[in-house]
């Protein structure tokens, strides 16, 4: 079961999910930062924590490597 996200993590996750739905690949940290009013360092930290909580994963084979983990 996935851990609950904080409100800021939910905002970051929603942007990532929407971007992937619209474009077929993940946004960069800079794109996420511009849309969420966070710094790129804060985005990186939140993305890592969202991944630890089981909502996204990193696919190192891709340039834009974030992938959503399907609901279980």
CHARMM-style PDB file with segment names, atoms N, HN, CA, C and O in Angstrom:
ATOM      1  N   UNK     1       0.830  -1.179   0.000  1.00  0.00      PROA
ATOM      2  CA  UNK     1       0.000   0.000   0.000  1.00  0.00      PROA
ATOM      3  C   UNK     1       0.883   1.254   0.000  1.00  0.00      PROA
ATOM      4  O   UNK     1       1.913   1.306   0.673  1.00  0.00      PROA
ATOM      5  N   UNK     2       0.467   2.239  -0.753  1.00  0.00      PROA
ATOM      6  HN  UNK     2      -0.369   2.197  -1.299  1.00  0.00      PROA
ATOM      7  CA  UNK     2       1.240   3.467  -0.871  1.00  0.00      PROA
ATOM      8  C   UNK     2       1.037   4.348   0.361  1.00  0.00      PROA
ATOM      9  O   UNK     2      -0.055   4.430   0.923  1.00  0.00      PROA
ATOM     10  N   UNK     3       2.126   5.002   0.756  1.00  0.00      PROA
ATOM     11  HN  UNK     3       3.013   4.936   0.299  1.00  0.00      PROA
ATOM     12  CA  UNK     3       2.038   5.950   1.875  1.00  0.00      PROA
ATOM     13  C   UNK     3       1.369   7.235   1.414  1.00  0.00      PROA
ATOM     14  O   UNK     3       1.440   7.597   0.239  1.00  0.00      PROA
ATOM     15  N   UNK     4       0.726   7.914   2.338  1.00  0.00      PROA
ATOM     16  HN  UNK     4       0.669   7.620   3.292  1.00  0.00      PROA
ATOM     17  CA  UNK     4       0.044   9.179   2.048  1.00  0.00      PROA
ATOM     18  C   UNK     4       1.067  10.262   1.727  1.00  0.00      PROA
ATOM     19  O   UNK     4       2.125  10.340   2.350  1.00  0.00      PROA
ATOM     20  N   UNK     5       0.732  11.098   0.742  1.00  0.00      PROA
ATOM     21  HN  UNK     5      -0.128  11.035   0.236  1.00  0.00      PROA
ATOM     22  CA  UNK     5       1.590  12.215   0.365  1.00  0.00      PROA
ATOM     23  C   UNK     5       1.224  13.465   1.157  1.00  0.00      PROA
ATOM     24  O   UNK     5       0.076  13.649   1.560  1.00  0.00      PROA
ATOM     25  N   UNK     6       2.214  14.312   1.371  1.00  0.00      PROA
ATOM     26  HN  UNK     6       3.147  14.162   1.043  1.00  0.00      PROA
ATOM     27  CA  UNK     6       1.956  15.610   1.985  1.00  0.00      PROA
ATOM     28  C   UNK     6       1.256  16.493   0.944  1.00  0.00      PROA
ATOM     29  O   UNK     6       1.271  16.163  -0.242  1.00  0.00      PROA
ATOM     30  N   UNK     7       0.647  17.605   1.361  1.00  0.00      PROA
ATOM     31  HN  UNK     7       0.635  17.873   2.324  1.00  0.00      PROA
ATOM     32  CA  UNK     7      -0.001  18.485   0.379  1.00  0.00      PROA
ATOM     33  C   UNK     7       0.945  18.968  -0.737  1.00  0.00      PROA
ATOM     34  O   UNK     7       0.539  19.038  -1.897  1.00  0.00      PROA
ATOM     35  N   UNK     8       2.181  19.295  -0.401  1.00  0.00      PROA
ATOM     36  HN  UNK     8       2.511  19.237   0.542  1.00  0.00      PROA
ATOM     37  CA  UNK     8       3.127  19.738  -1.434  1.00  0.00      PROA
ATOM     38  C   UNK     8       3.487  18.573  -2.354  1.00  0.00      PROA
ATOM     39  O   UNK     8       3.587  18.748  -3.569  1.00  0.00      PROA
ATOM     40  N   UNK     9       3.680  17.397  -1.784  1.00  0.00      PROA
ATOM     41  HN  UNK     9       3.599  17.255  -0.798  1.00  0.00      PROA
ATOM     42  CA  UNK     9       3.967  16.221  -2.602  1.00  0.00      PROA
ATOM     43  C   UNK     9       2.797  15.906  -3.528  1.00  0.00      PROA
ATOM     44  O   UNK     9       3.008  15.508  -4.673  1.00  0.00      PROA
ATOM     45  N   UNK    10       1.571  16.079  -3.048  1.00  0.00      PROA
ATOM     46  HN  UNK    10       1.399  16.403  -2.117  1.00  0.00      PROA
ATOM     47  CA  UNK    10       0.400  15.861  -3.892  1.00  0.00      PROA
ATOM     48  C   UNK    10       0.401  16.826  -5.072  1.00  0.00      PROA
ATOM     49  O   UNK    10       0.060  16.441  -6.191  1.00  0.00      PROA
ATOM     50  N   UNK    11       0.782  18.073  -4.827  1.00  0.00      PROA
ATOM     51  HN  UNK    11       1.059  18.385  -3.918  1.00  0.00      PROA
ATOM     52  CA  UNK    11       0.853  19.082  -5.890  1.00  0.00      PROA
ATOM     53  C   UNK    11       1.905  18.683  -6.937  1.00  0.00      PROA
ATOM     54  O   UNK    11       1.653  18.767  -8.139  1.00  0.00      PROA
ATOM     55  N   UNK    12       3.072  18.254  -6.475  1.00  0.00      PROA
ATOM     56  HN  UNK    12       3.276  18.186  -5.498  1.00  0.00      PROA
ATOM     57  CA  UNK    12       4.143  17.823  -7.375  1.00  0.00      PROA
ATOM     58  C   UNK    12       3.706  16.584  -8.152  1.00  0.00      PROA
ATOM     59  O   UNK    12       3.887  16.515  -9.367  1.00  0.00      PROA
ATOM     60  N   UNK    13       3.134  15.614  -7.458  1.00  0.00      PROA
ATOM     61  HN  UNK    13       2.986  15.670  -6.471  1.00  0.00      PROA
ATOM     62  CA  UNK    13       2.680  14.382  -8.107  1.00  0.00      PROA
ATOM     63  C   UNK    13       1.609  14.675  -9.152  1.00  0.00      PROA
ATOM     64  O   UNK    13       1.652  14.121 -10.251  1.00  0.00      PROA
ATOM     65  N   UNK    14       0.664  15.526  -8.829  1.00  0.00      PROA
ATOM     66  HN  UNK    14       0.629  15.976  -7.937  1.00  0.00      PROA
ATOM     67  CA  UNK    14      -0.414  15.859  -9.771  1.00  0.00      PROA
ATOM     68  C   UNK    14       0.156  16.501 -11.030  1.00  0.00      PROA
ATOM     69  O   UNK    14      -0.306  16.213 -12.134  1.00  0.00      PROA
ATOM     70  N   UNK    15       1.146  17.359 -10.876  1.00  0.00      PROA
ATOM     71  HN  UNK    15       1.521  17.593  -9.979  1.00  0.00      PROA
ATOM     72  CA  UNK    15       1.758  17.972 -12.050  1.00  0.00      PROA
ATOM     73  C   UNK    15       2.471  16.923 -12.892  1.00  0.00      PROA
ATOM     74  O   UNK    15       2.330  16.906 -14.115  1.00  0.00      PROA
ATOM     75  N   UNK    16       3.235  16.048 -12.246  1.00  0.00      PROA
ATOM     76  HN  UNK    16       3.349  16.062 -11.252  1.00  0.00      PROA
ATOM     77  CA  UNK    16       3.951  14.989 -12.971  1.00  0.00      PROA
ATOM     78  C   UNK    16       2.958  14.091 -13.711  1.00  0.00      PROA
ATOM     79  O   UNK    16       3.139  13.802 -14.894  1.00  0.00      PROA
ATOM     80  N   UNK    17       1.918  13.655 -13.016  1.00  0.00      PROA
ATOM     81  HN  UNK    17       1.771  13.890 -12.055  1.00  0.00      PROA
ATOM     82  CA  UNK    17       0.921  12.769 -13.624  1.00  0.00      PROA
ATOM     83  C   UNK    17       0.230  13.433 -14.811  1.00  0.00      PROA
ATOM     84  O   UNK    17       0.051  12.805 -15.855  1.00  0.00      PROA
ATOM     85  N   UNK    18      -0.154  14.683 -14.661  1.00  0.00      PROA
ATOM     86  HN  UNK    18      -0.009  15.193 -13.814  1.00  0.00      PROA
ATOM     87  CA  UNK    18      -0.803  15.404 -15.748  1.00  0.00      PROA
ATOM     88  C   UNK    18       0.118  15.592 -16.935  1.00  0.00      PROA
ATOM     89  O   UNK    18      -0.310  15.464 -18.082  1.00  0.00      PROA
ATOM     90  N   UNK    19       1.371  15.892 -16.673  1.00  0.00      PROA
ATOM     91  HN  UNK    19       1.718  15.996 -15.741  1.00  0.00      PROA
ATOM     92  CA  UNK    19       2.352  16.098 -17.738  1.00  0.00      PROA
ATOM     93  C   UNK    19       2.567  14.800 -18.513  1.00  0.00      PROA
ATOM     94  O   UNK    19       2.588  14.801 -19.744  1.00  0.00      PROA
ATOM     95  N   UNK    20       2.725  13.703 -17.792  1.00  0.00      PROA
ATOM     96  HN  UNK    20       2.708  13.702 -16.792  1.00  0.00      PROA
ATOM     97  CA  UNK    20       2.921  12.410 -18.456  1.00  0.00      PROA
ATOM     98  C   UNK    20       1.694  12.053 -19.291  1.00  0.00      PROA
ATOM     99  O   UNK    20       1.833  11.545 -20.404  1.00  0.00      PROA
ATOM    100  N   UNK    21       0.505  12.311 -18.771  1.00  0.00      PROA
ATOM    101  HN  UNK    21       0.393  12.723 -17.867  1.00  0.00      PROA
ATOM    102  CA  UNK    21      -0.725  12.049 -19.512  1.00  0.00      PROA
ATOM    103  C   UNK    21      -0.776  12.878 -20.796  1.00  0.00      PROA
ATOM    104  O   UNK    21      -1.148  12.371 -21.854  1.00  0.00      PROA
ATOM    105  N   UNK    22      -0.405  14.144 -20.696  1.00  0.00      PROA
ATOM    106  HN  UNK    22      -0.103  14.556 -19.836  1.00  0.00      PROA
ATOM    107  CA  UNK    22      -0.482  15.047 -21.843  1.00  0.00      PROA
ATOM    108  C   UNK    22       0.615  14.811 -22.880  1.00  0.00      PROA
ATOM    109  O   UNK    22       0.352  14.888 -24.080  1.00  0.00      PROA
ATOM    110  N   UNK    23       1.836  14.526 -22.436  1.00  0.00      PROA
ATOM    111  HN  UNK    23       2.049  14.464 -21.461  1.00  0.00      PROA
ATOM    112  CA  UNK    23       2.975  14.485 -23.351  1.00  0.00      PROA
ATOM    113  C   UNK    23       3.607  13.102 -23.545  1.00  0.00      PROA
ATOM    114  O   UNK    23       4.380  12.903 -24.483  1.00  0.00      PROA
ATOM    115  N   UNK    24       3.285  12.149 -22.668  1.00  0.00      PROA
ATOM    116  HN  UNK    24       2.658  12.311 -21.906  1.00  0.00      PROA
ATOM    117  CA  UNK    24       3.834  10.802 -22.824  1.00  0.00      PROA
ATOM    118  C   UNK    24       5.205  10.609 -22.209  1.00  0.00      PROA
ATOM    119  O   UNK    24       5.773   9.522 -22.315  1.00  0.00      PROA
ATOM    120  N   UNK    25       5.751  11.627 -21.571  1.00  0.00      PROA
ATOM    121  HN  UNK    25       5.289  12.510 -21.485  1.00  0.00      PROA
ATOM    122  CA  UNK    25       7.026  11.515 -20.880  1.00  0.00      PROA
ATOM    123  C   UNK    25       7.004  12.488 -19.709  1.00  0.00      PROA
ATOM    124  O   UNK    25       6.149  13.371 -19.639  1.00  0.00      PROA
ATOM    125  N   UNK    26       7.950  12.320 -18.793  1.00  0.00      PROA
ATOM    126  HN  UNK    26       8.644  11.603 -18.849  1.00  0.00      PROA
ATOM    127  CA  UNK    26       7.910  13.123 -17.560  1.00  0.00      PROA
ATOM    128  C   UNK    26       8.532  14.500 -17.746  1.00  0.00      PROA
ATOM    129  O   UNK    26       9.356  14.702 -18.638  1.00  0.00      PROA
ATOM    130  N   UNK    27       8.129  15.450 -16.894  1.00  0.00      PROA
ATOM    131  HN  UNK    27       7.460  15.286 -16.170  1.00  0.00      PROA
ATOM    132  CA  UNK    27       8.725  16.788 -16.937  1.00  0.00      PROA
ATOM    133  C   UNK    27      10.106  16.789 -16.289  1.00  0.00      PROA
ATOM    134  O   UNK    27      10.454  15.872 -15.544  1.00  0.00      PROA
ATOM    135  N   UNK    28      10.880  17.816 -16.575  1.00  0.00      PROA
ATOM    136  HN  UNK    28      10.597  18.560 -17.180  1.00  0.00      PROA
ATOM    137  CA  UNK    28      12.158  17.998 -15.892  1.00  0.00      PROA
ATOM    138  C   UNK    28      11.899  18.604 -14.513  1.00  0.00      PROA
ATOM    139  O   UNK    28      10.811  19.117 -14.248  1.00  0.00      PROA
ATOM    140  N   UNK    29      12.888  18.542 -13.652  1.00  0.00      PROA
ATOM    141  HN  UNK    29      13.772  18.126 -13.867  1.00  0.00      PROA
ATOM    142  CA  UNK    29      12.746  19.168 -12.330  1.00  0.00      PROA
ATOM    143  C   UNK    29      12.510  20.666 -12.480  1.00  0.00      PROA
ATOM    144  O   UNK    29      11.743  21.251 -11.715  1.00  0.00      PROA
ATOM    145  N   UNK    30      13.160  21.288 -13.454  1.00  0.00      PROA
ATOM    146  HN  UNK    30      13.783  20.813 -14.075  1.00  0.00      PROA
ATOM    147  CA  UNK    30      12.986  22.724 -13.671  1.00  0.00      PROA
ATOM    148  C   UNK    30      11.549  23.040 -14.076  1.00  0.00      PROA
ATOM    149  O   UNK    30      10.982  24.026 -13.606  1.00  0.00      PROA
ATOM    150  N   UNK    31      10.955  22.223 -14.935  1.00  0.00      PROA
ATOM    151  HN  UNK    31      11.416  21.422 -15.317  1.00  0.00      PROA
ATOM    152  CA  UNK    31       9.560  22.435 -15.328  1.00  0.00      PROA
ATOM    153  C   UNK    31       8.623  22.289 -14.135  1.00  0.00      PROA
ATOM    154  O   UNK    31       7.687  23.071 -13.967  1.00  0.00      PROA
ATOM    155  N   UNK    32       8.886  21.277 -13.308  1.00  0.00      PROA
ATOM    156  HN  UNK    32       9.646  20.642 -13.444  1.00  0.00      PROA
ATOM    157  CA  UNK    32       8.065  21.075 -12.113  1.00  0.00      PROA
ATOM    158  C   UNK    32       8.205  22.281 -11.187  1.00  0.00      PROA
ATOM    159  O   UNK    32       7.213  22.780 -10.655  1.00  0.00      PROA
ATOM    160  N   UNK    33       9.430  22.741 -10.999  1.00  0.00      PROA
ATOM    161  HN  UNK    33      10.235  22.335 -11.431  1.00  0.00      PROA
ATOM    162  CA  UNK    33       9.691  23.889 -10.109  1.00  0.00      PROA
ATOM    163  C   UNK    33       8.946  25.132 -10.582  1.00  0.00      PROA
ATOM    164  O   UNK    33       8.362  25.850  -9.770  1.00  0.00      PROA
ATOM    165  N   UNK    34       8.963  25.391 -11.880  1.00  0.00      PROA
ATOM    166  HN  UNK    34       9.438  24.808 -12.540  1.00  0.00      PROA
ATOM    167  CA  UNK    34       8.300  26.583 -12.408  1.00  0.00      PROA
ATOM    168  C   UNK    34       6.792  26.528 -12.185  1.00  0.00      PROA
ATOM    169  O   UNK    34       6.169  27.564 -11.951  1.00  0.00      PROA
ATOM    170  N   UNK    35       6.199  25.350 -12.253  1.00  0.00      PROA
ATOM    171  HN  UNK    35       6.704  24.509 -12.443  1.00  0.00      PROA
ATOM    172  CA  UNK    35       4.742  25.212 -12.108  1.00  0.00      PROA
ATOM    173  C   UNK    35       4.276  25.100 -10.667  1.00  0.00      PROA
ATOM    174  O   UNK    35       3.099  25.312 -10.376  1.00  0.00      PROA
ATOM    175  N   UNK    36       5.190  24.767  -9.760  1.00  0.00      PROA
ATOM    176  HN  UNK    36       6.146  24.595  -9.996  1.00  0.00      PROA
ATOM    177  CA  UNK    36       4.788  24.560  -8.364  1.00  0.00      PROA
ATOM    178  C   UNK    36       5.350  25.618  -7.417  1.00  0.00      PROA
ATOM    179  O   UNK    36       5.126  25.553  -6.208  1.00  0.00      PROA
ATOM    180  N   UNK    37       6.077  26.588  -7.959  1.00  0.00      PROA
ATOM    181  HN  UNK    37       6.260  26.641  -8.941  1.00  0.00      PROA
ATOM    182  CA  UNK    37       6.703  27.633  -7.145  1.00  0.00      PROA
ATOM    183  C   UNK    37       7.659  27.073  -6.097  1.00  0.00      PROA
ATOM    184  O   UNK    37       7.720  27.574  -4.974  1.00  0.00      PROA
ATOM    185  N   UNK    38       8.397  26.045  -6.463  1.00  0.00      PROA
ATOM    186  HN  UNK    38       8.347  25.638  -7.375  1.00  0.00      PROA
ATOM    187  CA  UNK    38       9.424  25.466  -5.609  1.00  0.00      PROA
ATOM    188  C   UNK    38      10.768  25.619  -6.303  1.00  0.00      PROA
ATOM    189  O   UNK    38      10.821  25.863  -7.508  1.00  0.00      PROA
ATOM    190  N   UNK    39      11.854  25.477  -5.550  1.00  0.00      PROA
ATOM    191  HN  UNK    39      11.811  25.279  -4.570  1.00  0.00      PROA
ATOM    192  CA  UNK    39      13.174  25.458  -6.174  1.00  0.00      PROA
ATOM    193  C   UNK    39      13.417  24.068  -6.762  1.00  0.00      PROA
ATOM    194  O   UNK    39      12.741  23.108  -6.392  1.00  0.00      PROA
ATOM    195  N   UNK    40      14.379  23.962  -7.674  1.00  0.00      PROA
ATOM    196  HN  UNK    40      14.928  24.742  -7.975  1.00  0.00      PROA
ATOM    197  CA  UNK    40      14.672  22.646  -8.244  1.00  0.00      PROA
ATOM    198  C   UNK    40      15.199  21.690  -7.170  1.00  0.00      PROA
ATOM    199  O   UNK    40      14.965  20.484  -7.246  1.00  0.00      PROA
ATOM    200  N   UNK    41      15.909  22.225  -6.171  1.00  0.00      PROA
ATOM    201  HN  UNK    41      16.099  23.205  -6.110  1.00  0.00      PROA
ATOM    202  CA  UNK    41      16.398  21.376  -5.082  1.00  0.00      PROA
ATOM    203  C   UNK    41      15.236  20.827  -4.262  1.00  0.00      PROA
ATOM    204  O   UNK    41      15.249  19.664  -3.858  1.00  0.00      PROA
ATOM    205  N   UNK    42      14.228  21.669  -4.018  1.00  0.00      PROA
ATOM    206  HN  UNK    42      14.217  22.613  -4.346  1.00  0.00      PROA
ATOM    207  CA  UNK    42      13.049  21.204  -3.275  1.00  0.00      PROA
ATOM    208  C   UNK    42      12.288  20.163  -4.096  1.00  0.00      PROA
ATOM    209  O   UNK    42      11.811  19.167  -3.552  1.00  0.00      PROA
ATOM    210  N   UNK    43      12.176  20.393  -5.397  1.00  0.00      PROA
ATOM    211  HN  UNK    43      12.563  21.202  -5.839  1.00  0.00      PROA
ATOM    212  CA  UNK    43      11.492  19.432  -6.265  1.00  0.00      PROA
ATOM    213  C   UNK    43      12.215  18.094  -6.219  1.00  0.00      PROA
ATOM    214  O   UNK    43      11.578  17.050  -6.081  1.00  0.00      PROA
ATOM    215  N   UNK    44      13.534  18.115  -6.332  1.00  0.00      PROA
ATOM    216  HN  UNK    44      14.052  18.963  -6.444  1.00  0.00      PROA
ATOM    217  CA  UNK    44      14.300  16.869  -6.294  1.00  0.00      PROA
ATOM    218  C   UNK    44      14.040  16.107  -4.994  1.00  0.00      PROA
ATOM    219  O   UNK    44      13.848  14.892  -5.016  1.00  0.00      PROA
ATOM    220  N   UNK    45      14.034  16.807  -3.879  1.00  0.00      PROA
ATOM    221  HN  UNK    45      14.191  17.794  -3.862  1.00  0.00      PROA
ATOM    222  CA  UNK    45      13.772  16.179  -2.589  1.00  0.00      PROA
ATOM    223  C   UNK    45      12.364  15.588  -2.537  1.00  0.00      PROA
ATOM    224  O   UNK    45      12.182  14.456  -2.091  1.00  0.00      PROA
ATOM    225  N   UNK    46      11.372  16.349  -2.989  1.00  0.00      PROA
ATOM    226  HN  UNK    46      11.520  17.269  -3.352  1.00  0.00      PROA
ATOM    227  CA  UNK    46       9.996  15.859  -2.963  1.00  0.00      PROA
ATOM    228  C   UNK    46       9.808  14.665  -3.901  1.00  0.00      PROA
ATOM    229  O   UNK    46       9.114  13.708  -3.557  1.00  0.00      PROA
ATOM    230  N   UNK    47      10.421  14.721  -5.077  1.00  0.00      PROA
ATOM    231  HN  UNK    47      10.985  15.499  -5.356  1.00  0.00      PROA
ATOM    232  CA  UNK    47      10.304  13.608  -6.026  1.00  0.00      PROA
ATOM    233  C   UNK    47      10.904  12.343  -5.423  1.00  0.00      PROA
ATOM    234  O   UNK    47      10.313  11.269  -5.532  1.00  0.00      PROA
ATOM    235  N   UNK    48      12.060  12.454  -4.794  1.00  0.00      PROA
ATOM    236  HN  UNK    48      12.540  13.327  -4.706  1.00  0.00      PROA
ATOM    237  CA  UNK    48      12.675  11.288  -4.147  1.00  0.00      PROA
ATOM    238  C   UNK    48      11.769  10.725  -3.058  1.00  0.00      PROA
ATOM    239  O   UNK    48      11.636   9.507  -2.934  1.00  0.00      PROA
ATOM    240  N   UNK    49      11.144  11.593  -2.269  1.00  0.00      PROA
ATOM    241  HN  UNK    49      11.251  12.583  -2.369  1.00  0.00      PROA
ATOM    242  CA  UNK    49      10.245  11.125  -1.215  1.00  0.00      PROA
ATOM    243  C   UNK    49       8.965  10.513  -1.779  1.00  0.00      PROA
ATOM    244  O   UNK    49       8.442   9.547  -1.224  1.00  0.00      PROA
ATOM    245  N   UNK    50       8.459  11.070  -2.876  1.00  0.00      PROA
ATOM    246  HN  UNK    50       8.883  11.855  -3.327  1.00  0.00      PROA
ATOM    247  CA  UNK    50       7.274  10.495  -3.530  1.00  0.00      PROA
ATOM    248  C   UNK    50       7.611   9.094  -4.041  1.00  0.00      PROA
ATOM    249  O   UNK    50       6.790   8.181  -3.951  1.00  0.00      PROA
ATOM    250  N   UNK    51       8.816   8.930  -4.575  1.00  0.00      PROA
ATOM    251  HN  UNK    51       9.483   9.672  -4.648  1.00  0.00      PROA
ATOM    252  CA  UNK    51       9.248   7.610  -5.044  1.00  0.00      PROA
ATOM    253  C   UNK    51       9.371   6.631  -3.868  1.00  0.00      PROA
ATOM    254  O   UNK    51       8.956   5.477  -3.977  1.00  0.00      PROA
ATOM    255  N   UNK    52       9.937   7.085  -2.750  1.00  0.00      PROA
ATOM    256  HN  UNK    52      10.274   8.022  -2.661  1.00  0.00      PROA
ATOM    257  CA  UNK    52      10.069   6.226  -1.563  1.00  0.00      PROA
ATOM    258  C   UNK    52       8.706   5.776  -1.049  1.00  0.00      PROA
ATOM    259  O   UNK    52       8.573   4.686  -0.492  1.00  0.00      PROA
ATOM    260  N   UNK    53       7.693   6.623  -1.240  1.00  0.00      PROA
ATOM    261  HN  UNK    53       7.801   7.508  -1.692  1.00  0.00      PROA
ATOM    262  CA  UNK    53       6.341   6.296  -0.781  1.00  0.00      PROA
ATOM    263  C   UNK    53       5.583   5.419  -1.778  1.00  0.00      PROA
ATOM    264  O   UNK    53       4.450   5.018  -1.513  1.00  0.00      PROA
ATOM    265  N   UNK    54       6.201   5.119  -2.920  1.00  0.00      PROA
ATOM    266  HN  UNK    54       7.122   5.445  -3.135  1.00  0.00      PROA
ATOM    267  CA  UNK    54       5.615   4.163  -3.855  1.00  0.00      PROA
ATOM    268  C   UNK    54       4.681   4.725  -4.915  1.00  0.00      PROA
ATOM    269  O   UNK    54       3.887   3.975  -5.482  1.00  0.00      PROA
ATOM    270  N   UNK    55       4.749   6.018  -5.199  1.00  0.00      PROA
ATOM    271  HN  UNK    55       5.394   6.627  -4.738  1.00  0.00      PROA
ATOM    272  CA  UNK    55       3.857   6.637  -6.181  1.00  0.00      PROA
ATOM    273  C   UNK    55       4.480   6.754  -7.561  1.00  0.00      PROA
ATOM    274  O   UNK    55       3.777   6.706  -8.571  1.00  0.00      PROA
ATOM    275  N   UNK    56       5.806   6.910  -7.607  1.00  0.00      PROA
ATOM    276  HN  UNK    56       6.377   6.949  -6.786  1.00  0.00      PROA
ATOM    277  CA  UNK    56       6.525   6.991  -8.869  1.00  0.00      PROA
ATOM    278  C   UNK    56       7.791   6.164  -8.752  1.00  0.00      PROA
ATOM    279  O   UNK    56       8.176   5.750  -7.659  1.00  0.00      PROA
ATOM    280  N   UNK    57       8.436   5.924  -9.890  1.00  0.00      PROA
ATOM    281  HN  UNK    57       8.122   6.260 -10.778  1.00  0.00      PROA
ATOM    282  CA  UNK    57       9.728   5.233  -9.886  1.00  0.00      PROA
ATOM    283  C   UNK    57      10.617   5.890 -10.936  1.00  0.00      PROA
ATOM    284  O   UNK    57      10.141   6.593 -11.828  1.00  0.00      PROA
ATOM    285  N   UNK    58      11.911   5.647 -10.808  1.00  0.00      PROA
ATOM    286  HN  UNK    58      12.297   5.076 -10.084  1.00  0.00      PROA
ATOM    287  CA  UNK    58      12.890   6.162 -11.743  1.00  0.00      PROA
ATOM    288  C   UNK    58      13.242   5.062 -12.738  1.00  0.00      PROA
ATOM    289  O   UNK    58      13.576   3.948 -12.335  1.00  0.00      PROA
ATOM    290  N   UNK    59      13.171   5.360 -14.016  1.00  0.00      PROA
ATOM    291  HN  UNK    59      12.900   6.265 -14.344  1.00  0.00      PROA
ATOM    292  CA  UNK    59      13.607   4.439 -15.056  1.00  0.00      PROA
ATOM    293  C   UNK    59      14.878   5.026 -15.636  1.00  0.00      PROA
ATOM    294  O   UNK    59      14.829   5.933 -16.467  1.00  0.00      PROA
ATOM    295  N   UNK    60      16.003   4.516 -15.205  1.00  0.00      PROA
ATOM    296  HN  UNK    60      16.043   3.780 -14.530  1.00  0.00      PROA
ATOM    297  CA  UNK    60      17.292   5.062 -15.610  1.00  0.00      PROA
ATOM    298  C   UNK    60      17.606   4.932 -17.082  1.00  0.00      PROA
ATOM    299  O   UNK    60      18.584   5.511 -17.555  1.00  0.00      PROA
ATOM    300  N   UNK    61      16.799   4.186 -17.820  1.00  0.00      PROA
ATOM    301  HN  UNK    61      16.004   3.716 -17.436  1.00  0.00      PROA
ATOM    302  CA  UNK    61      17.049   3.991 -19.252  1.00  0.00      PROA
ATOM    303  C   UNK    61      16.516   5.146 -20.096  1.00  0.00      PROA
ATOM    304  O   UNK    61      16.794   5.216 -21.293  1.00  0.00      PROA
ATOM    305  N   UNK    62      15.763   6.036 -19.493  1.00  0.00      PROA
ATOM    306  HN  UNK    62      15.537   5.978 -18.520  1.00  0.00      PROA
ATOM    307  CA  UNK    62      15.141   7.132 -20.228  1.00  0.00      PROA
ATOM    308  C   UNK    62      15.736   8.466 -19.801  1.00  0.00      PROA
ATOM    309  O   UNK    62      16.186   8.621 -18.666  1.00  0.00      PROA
ATOM    310  N   UNK    63      15.734   9.438 -20.730  1.00  0.00      PROA
ATOM    311  HN  UNK    63      15.368   9.312 -21.653  1.00  0.00      PROA
ATOM    312  CA  UNK    63      16.226  10.785 -20.413  1.00  0.00      PROA
ATOM    313  C   UNK    63      15.345  11.421 -19.353  1.00  0.00      PROA
ATOM    314  O   UNK    63      15.840  11.896 -18.331  1.00  0.00      PROA
ATOM    315  N   UNK    64      14.035  11.431 -19.595  1.00  0.00      PROA
ATOM    316  HN  UNK    64      13.634  11.045 -20.426  1.00  0.00      PROA
ATOM    317  CA  UNK    64      13.084  11.924 -18.601  1.00  0.00      PROA
ATOM    318  C   UNK    64      12.532  10.676 -17.931  1.00  0.00      PROA
ATOM    319  O   UNK    64      11.612  10.033 -18.435  1.00  0.00      PROA
ATOM    320  N   UNK    65      13.105  10.354 -16.801  1.00  0.00      PROA
ATOM    321  HN  UNK    65      13.853  10.877 -16.392  1.00  0.00      PROA
ATOM    322  CA  UNK    65      13.014   9.007 -16.263  1.00  0.00      PROA
ATOM    323  C   UNK    65      11.940   8.714 -15.225  1.00  0.00      PROA
ATOM    324  O   UNK    65      11.910   7.608 -14.685  1.00  0.00      PROA
ATOM    325  N   UNK    66      11.059   9.659 -14.926  1.00  0.00      PROA
ATOM    326  HN  UNK    66      11.083  10.557 -15.364  1.00  0.00      PROA
ATOM    327  CA  UNK    66      10.019   9.390 -13.935  1.00  0.00      PROA
ATOM    328  C   UNK    66       8.868   8.623 -14.566  1.00  0.00      PROA
ATOM    329  O   UNK    66       8.431   8.946 -15.671  1.00  0.00      PROA
ATOM    330  N   UNK    67       8.384   7.621 -13.873  1.00  0.00      PROA
ATOM    331  HN  UNK    67       8.739   7.358 -12.975  1.00  0.00      PROA
ATOM    332  CA  UNK    67       7.227   6.840 -14.311  1.00  0.00      PROA
ATOM    333  C   UNK    67       6.240   6.730 -13.158  1.00  0.00      PROA
ATOM    334  O   UNK    67       6.642   6.622 -12.000  1.00  0.00      PROA
ATOM    335  N   UNK    68       4.974   6.756 -13.467  1.00  0.00      PROA
ATOM    336  HN  UNK    68       4.647   6.843 -14.408  1.00  0.00      PROA
ATOM    337  CA  UNK    68       3.937   6.564 -12.452  1.00  0.00      PROA
ATOM    338  C   UNK    68       3.835   5.081 -12.136  1.00  0.00      PROA
ATOM    339  O   UNK    68       3.993   4.241 -13.022  1.00  0.00      PROA
ATOM    340  N   UNK    69       3.575   4.761 -10.890  1.00  0.00      PROA
ATOM    341  HN  UNK    69       3.447   5.443 -10.170  1.00  0.00      PROA
ATOM    342  CA  UNK    69       3.326   3.372 -10.497  1.00  0.00      PROA
ATOM    343  C   UNK    69       1.815   3.191 -10.473  1.00  0.00      PROA
ATOM    344  O   UNK    69       1.109   3.927  -9.783  1.00  0.00      PROA
ATOM    345  N   UNK    70       1.315   2.207 -11.230  1.00  0.00      PROA
ATOM    346  HN  UNK    70       1.888   1.610 -11.790  1.00  0.00      PROA
ATOM    347  CA  UNK    70      -0.145   2.008 -11.292  1.00  0.00      PROA
ATOM    348  C   UNK    70      -0.745   1.742  -9.905  1.00  0.00      PROA
ATOM    349  O   UNK    70      -0.102   1.178  -9.019  1.00  0.00      PROA
ATOM    350  N   UNK    71      -1.994   2.168  -9.758  1.00  0.00      PROA
ATOM    351  HN  UNK    71      -2.517   2.626 -10.477  1.00  0.00      PROA
ATOM    352  CA  UNK    71      -2.717   1.909  -8.499  1.00  0.00      PROA
ATOM    353  C   UNK    71      -2.880   0.423  -8.314  1.00  0.00      PROA
ATOM    354  O   UNK    71      -3.089  -0.319  -9.274  1.00  0.00      PROA
ATOM    355  N   UNK    72      -2.783  -0.011  -7.058  1.00  0.00      PROA
ATOM    356  HN  UNK    72      -2.613   0.592  -6.279  1.00  0.00      PROA
ATOM    357  CA  UNK    72      -2.893  -1.442  -6.762  1.00  0.00      PROA
ATOM    358  C   UNK    72      -4.115  -1.714  -5.938  1.00  0.00      PROA
ATOM    359  OT1 UNK    72      -4.380  -2.864  -5.588  1.00  0.00      PROA
TER     360      UNK     72
END
